[in-house]
């Protein structure tokens, strides 16, 4: 039995932030019913088409869900939807503020007939915000949150992260909030509204970098792959043009690194004895480490890093990552979709007593489960009427 068996979720989400949250709930066993327009949600049309007509954006965040098509501007379909929601435990949406209310399916309306409903809204700026009507996309949120002051170098200027960080952080907080609300409902019998704003989650994700700003008004300095508070912490080129990333946060690991590199000066020079001292001599430390790594190819360094317990590792390519048994054998699932085509998906990185959540369903075809869901709804309505 999965953790969320018996929990029904009505999913109005699109793109990444919302669908990732509902996918995590689905992976934990919830019955997630994805509501889509006739043309399908946005992610079906963005990204690379990698399996039939399915895009990487859609495949990545929609497994273990059922899809139905409803017209939210149709009074008949809204009536059907209201019946579905009345039988549900949770609604999740990431529309712009006010959209659900305009459709007549906002939280205040829905809880009148389903007081136990948990309602989760993932938005850019939060309810009631002066910016609530603005569109919210990850790169813009990265810019507004200040996180781009941390990325890049002084020469490059601000850079967004290489993946949509805000689209991943926000659904994690949404999922935490939903699980807490469902747990509280066991005691109170009542649901509640859970709101998560992407801007807030991105600002929160910079902890503890705000500390120096609040205390001293000091702004962070862009250092690329280096760290503002620890030395060494950087990537270094090997003789064959590969890179090794080194991160030293204690004197124990500093000694391991110096011994592996065979550099007596790094090991014994009192100027490098502590992190505070190394910060004062950052350029010299980096130069000596860079020279050492540049003397040999990556194949020379990899076994030495492992044998010496050094806090370092090669900067790997995708083929290398997915050839690694630590990733390939535990994280990658291969399943057929409805058309019998092979789909590769990443498993959820959680284990319960050593077992990962099951991938029960491939990402759905558009409207694939409409008849099934409507038949279940009819049975539920019939049973409810008989009970009364």
QUIBEL-V115156 format. One record per helix or strand of 2 or more residues. SS is the DSSP state (h for helix, s for strand). FROM is the first residue (numbers start at 1). TO is the last residue. If there is no record, write none. Layout:
BEGIN
((SS & FROM & TO) (SS & FROM & TO))
END
This chain:
BEGIN
((s & 8 & 11) (h & 17 & 27) (s & 31 & 36) (h & 42 & 45) (s & 49 & 51) (s & 54 & 55) (h & 56 & 61) (s & 65 & 69) (h & 75 & 86) (s & 90 & 93) (h & 99 & 102) (h & 107 & 113) (s & 118 & 123) (h & 138 & 145) (h & 147 & 149) (h & 165 & 188) (s & 193 & 197) (h & 198 & 204) (h & 210 & 216) (s & 233 & 237) (s & 243 & 247) (h & 251 & 261) (h & 264 & 268) (h & 270 & 272) (h & 275 & 280) (h & 282 & 293) (h & 298 & 308) (s & 312 & 314) (h & 318 & 323) (h & 325 & 331) (s & 332 & 336) (s & 342 & 346) (s & 351 & 352) (s & 355 & 356) (h & 370 & 387))
END
